[in-house]
Amino acid sequence: MSVNNKNNQITTFTLPVAQTQSTDFAKRIKHYLFYWPWFILSLALFGAGAYFLIKNATPIYPITASLEFKNSKGVTNYSSEKKSLQELDQISTPIVFQNEIEVIRSKKIMLQVVNSLKLWVSYSKKDGMSTRDLYNASPLNFQFINTPAWIDSKGILLAIIIKDSDSFIVKDKDDKQTLFKYGQYIKSDFGLWKLDKTALINNYLGANIQIKVGNPSLIADGYVAGIKTNFEDKEVPFVTVTFSDIVPKRGVDILNQVIKTYIQSGVDEKNKKTQATIAFLTKRIDSIGKDLHANESQIENYEVKQGLTDIASQSQSYVQDKQANTRSLNDINIQIRIINNIERYINSAQDIDKQPSTQGLQDQGLNYLMEKLSELQLQKQNLLATNPKDNPVFGPLNNQIKNIQEKIREKIRTNKETLLLTKNQLESYGSKSEGQIRNVPTQATRYAGMKRDKDVEERLYTILLDQREQLSLNIASTVSDAQVVDDARAGAATWPKPVLFYMFAVALGLLVPVGVIYGVDSLDFNKITNPKQIEDALGLPILGELSFQKSTSPLVITQGKENNAIGEQFRLLRTNLSYLYNNIEGRDNTKGRVTLFTSSTAGEGKSFVSSNLAMTLAYSTKKTIILEMDLRKPKVVSMFNLSAEHLGVSNYLSGENVRIEDLIQHTDVAGLDIINCGTIDINPSELLEREQLGELIARLRTMYNHIIIDTPPVHLVTDALIIAQHVDVSLYVIRQGYTQKDELDFIKVTNLAERLPQLNIVFNGIKRVKYGYGYNYDTGYYVNK
């Protein structure tokens, strides 16, 4: 890279090569290794913590059991074409074992388990830092005298002290203690209850026992969430049921009770359905029996009255035809009667107990729809036993029943049309046959009709009797579709896992110190905090060091009897600056001294330093002017409470017809003037390149002893480098704990290129207490006493 120096010679130099990422990483590792005691301490603490947690963690044990579903679809052949008995047999109906898995995991089953094992009450005893569950080992037995309308989700917590084998103490939330006898009724805000002692009472004398009573429904919810099921193949009905608990015995009891309750519930449900079917068949048999008895009596009375003994003697061939037609007509009438019964049932209130039999119905589709309707109505009756009619659960069920009814009505309509058409044809043929047997007594025809009705009723009666008898035999031998393959058993504890704990402890033992060190370093690691960092990186002199000054005003320099530490520091800077000017070779000391102030970024205090130094120079009777050359974000004018609308540098450089004298604003400090930036231009850099800038500074050299130029940050914009061609000394402001270390590379490159003449550093904003470096002034020295 090449630049022009003061003698207009070309100077060539090479930029420093940045360190590679691997080098930076190695430096970072070495930096962290410096704090190795922190890592050792952290690993030891977290390792001890992991050991403590492992020793005091409550172990969790897995519980497993397995089931086999025997009568399952996909395993047992299941035909959609059922025989008459199968239509009503609820016991032999195949199941879908995937659906049964959800029943096992249902809250209904678990709620029965919670109540049967009294899981809604738990007992525990505190042993040191841990609490021991006393499942099946409690010295006490809690009982409600009056079962409450169950407690809220928080439950009830009782603190009990076993005083002796005859009495115990109850502690309330205020640690008030009350003595009671075992078996004594106790009335509390949650109900009437008592405590009975068990055979283990003498093992717990003086012990503190905690009893927790919860809502069975909420307890069941928690246990249901822990039940898991698994099966390898949908076609193989073997299911593994798993559960986890901190008490192995309780987990085994829960899982065994879940399976036992499920199996018994299945058997009970089958028996309930079968008994409902038997009750229905009994009513139908009674009804048909009455009709059959009436038909038999009618035939007997007719035979006696007419004196009939044998009527099958005339025109045997005609009678045989008639009989064949009659049989066909009988079959049609049976079909019509069954369909009429179904139609009346569908159009009635549809009491399931009055559902007509579909035995003998030839339309298998209608058979299936009636069976489906019966199942839905039975399901509805079961739900009505535990739910109100307006429960939303009946919505989908009622819709299904309605859809099935509509399909049945359509089936009835089509069947009746077909059957009536056939019946008309048969009756027409029967009329023709009757014409052929006119000579056969009228009595024979009437007798045949009565016999036909009796035969129909007798057939139905026999079928239903047979069905009821077979169902009665089945119900006596009902077994569950599920069989226990393996009872519940507890395995080795799966939690805590020491390896996982120690791995986590090692990770935290390393990461926490790294995080702490990085957090501390991130605050100041990349910032300049010590002048040695500047000297080592740049080799440039520090012309002045200024302490951090907490003040409501940016102008901290005062004149007269009142002095302060920051004022003395600025005076020292003034002296050092004068010494610097006196040692610049070849400089014409008869002209005003031009000093440029800049920094790397905003916020480092260049405007603060330049303004206060200018005041210091003015107080020393040096005629001084400040040029506000930060044409983007001017601050100086506002610090002196002068007008920002006044004509300024930009107006002069843009070629407006203004005199230099018109630009100058006088401050309240004698000998200190200011030329503000003027109208802010959108392209300040191009404006500064004009020759008017040199003319302005040259003229001001003849008018003032010191020209202080406040410029924009040199690392953000190029303005300062343009202005630097017209100055004698450049002062670069660095702020402690604010300026980034990376800026030192930029300053070094700028200095090597001689882009800022007579470059010196001003170290600003020093906080001695925070960074351990800086002036420790006795401020009392500066106060007049």
Buried (B, 14 or more C-beta within 10 A) or exposed (E): EEBEEEEEEEEEEEEEEEEEEEEEEEEBEEEBEEBEEBBEEBBEBBBEBBBEBBEEBEEBBBBBBBBBBBBBBBBBEBEEEBEBBBBBBBBBBBBEBBEBBEBBBBEEBBBBBBEEBEBBBBBBBEEEEEEBBBBEBBBBBBEBEEEBEBBEEEBBEBBBBBBEEEBBBBBEEEEEEEEBEBEEEBEEEBBBBBBEBBEEBEEBEEBBBBBBBBBBBBBBBEBBEBBEBEBEEEEBBBBBBBBBBBBBBBBBBBBBBBBBBBBEBBBEEBBEBBBBBBEBBEEBBEBBBEBBEEBBEEBEEBBEEBEBEEBEEEBEEBBEBBEEBBEBBBBBBBBBBBBBBBBEBBEEEEEBEBBBBBBBBEBEEBBBBBBBBBBBBBBBEBBEEEEEEEEEEBEEBEEBBEEBBEBBBEBBEEBBEEBEEBBEBBEEBBEEBBEBBEEBBEBBBEBBEBEBBBBBBBBBBEBBBEBBEBBEEBBEEBEBBBEBEEEBBBEEBEEBEEEEBBEBBBEBBBEBBBEEBBEEEEEBEEBBBBBEBBEEBBEBEBBBBBBBBEEEEBBBBEBEEEBBBBBBBBBBBBEBBBEBBEEEEEBEEEBBBBBBBBBBBBEBBBBBBBBBBBBBBBBBEBBBBBBBBBBBEBBBBEBBEBEBEBBBBBBBBBEEEBEEEBBBBEBEBEBBBBBBBBEEBEEBBEBBBBEBBEBBBEEBBEBBBBBBBBBBBBBEBBBBBBBBBBBBBBBBBBBBBBBBBEBBBEBBBBBBBBBBBBBBBBBBBBBBEEBEBBEEBEEEEBEEE
